[in-house]
Amino acid sequence: MIKMNVDRRDSEQVYDEQAGDFAAKAPKLLTWEFIVSPAIKKHFEPFFSSRDKKDIKARVEGCASGRDVATIVAGGIPQAI
């Protein structure tokens, strides 16, 4: 296996340059619209329809644009981080 010495600043710079464009396009991506968003809505449905949802807290990992959290909060779960 070839091991390369990579300067992490390069990937940080690319991320910083592209983050704004991605955040603007994220809600319109086909993977979001047809796979991820419907999956969140399907699997969180028991929580969305719960009378005790004010007491539910959700921890979301890995959504830089915040669309997962926004979907969960829109479903009525007030504490999604």
SULNORGI-V633563 format. One record per residue. N is the residue number from 0. RES is the residue in one small letter. SS is DSSP state (alpha for helix, beta for strand, coil for the rest). PHI is phi in radians with two decimals (none if undefined). PSI is psi as a letter, one per 40 degrees, with the letter a starting at -180 (999 if undefined). Layout:
<<N & RES & SS & PHI & PSI> <N & RES & SS & PHI & PSI>>
This chain:
<<0 & m & coil & none & h> <1 & i & coil & -1.52 & h> <2 & k & coil & -1.86 & h> <3 & m & coil & -1.90 & i> <4 & n & coil & -1.61 & h> <5 & v & coil & -1.84 & h> <6 & d & coil & -1.49 & h> <7 & r & alpha & -1.09 & d> <8 & r & alpha & -1.09 & d> <9 & d & alpha & -1.09 & d> <10 & s & alpha & -1.22 & d> <11 & e & alpha & -1.12 & d> <12 & q & alpha & -1.14 & d> <13 & v & alpha & -1.09 & d> <14 & y & alpha & -1.03 & d> <15 & d & alpha & -1.04 & d> <16 & e & alpha & -1.23 & d> <17 & q & alpha & -1.77 & e> <18 & a & alpha & -1.05 & d> <19 & g & alpha & -1.11 & d> <20 & d & alpha & -1.09 & d> <21 & f & alpha & -1.12 & d> <22 & a & alpha & -1.05 & d> <23 & a & alpha & -1.21 & d> <24 & k & alpha & -1.62 & e> <25 & a & alpha & -0.93 & d> <26 & p & coil & -1.19 & e> <27 & k & coil & -1.80 & e> <28 & l & coil & -1.16 & i> <29 & l & alpha & -1.08 & d> <30 & t & alpha & -1.10 & d> <31 & w & alpha & -1.22 & d> <32 & e & alpha & -1.13 & d> <33 & f & alpha & -1.88 & e> <34 & i & alpha & -2.11 & c> <35 & v & alpha & -1.23 & d> <36 & s & alpha & -1.03 & d> <37 & p & alpha & -1.07 & d> <38 & a & alpha & -1.16 & d> <39 & i & alpha & -1.07 & d> <40 & k & alpha & -1.09 & d> <41 & k & alpha & -1.19 & d> <42 & h & alpha & -1.36 & d> <43 & f & alpha & -1.65 & e> <44 & e & alpha & -0.90 & d> <45 & p & alpha & -1.03 & d> <46 & f & alpha & -1.38 & d> <47 & f & alpha & -1.09 & d> <48 & s & coil & -1.63 & e> <49 & s & coil & -1.28 & i> <50 & r & coil & -1.27 & d> <51 & d & coil & -1.74 & f> <52 & k & alpha & -1.13 & e> <53 & k & alpha & -1.13 & d> <54 & d & alpha & -1.65 & e> <55 & i & coil & -1.51 & h> <56 & k & beta & -2.13 & h> <57 & a & beta & -2.09 & h> <58 & r & coil & -1.93 & h> <59 & v & coil & -1.95 & h> <60 & e & coil & -1.93 & h> <61 & g & coil & 1.60 & f> <62 & c & coil & -2.09 & g> <63 & a & coil & -1.15 & d> <64 & s & coil & -1.46 & e> <65 & g & coil & 1.45 & e> <66 & r & alpha & -1.21 & d> <67 & d & alpha & -1.11 & d> <68 & v & alpha & -1.07 & d> <69 & a & alpha & -1.04 & d> <70 & t & alpha & -1.16 & d> <71 & i & alpha & -1.18 & d> <72 & v & alpha & -1.13 & d> <73 & a & alpha & -1.09 & d> <74 & g & coil & -1.36 & e> <75 & g & coil & 1.81 & e> <76 & i & coil & -1.60 & h> <77 & p & coil & -1.29 & d> <78 & q & beta & -2.04 & g> <79 & a & beta & -2.03 & h> <80 & i & coil & -2.16 & 999>>
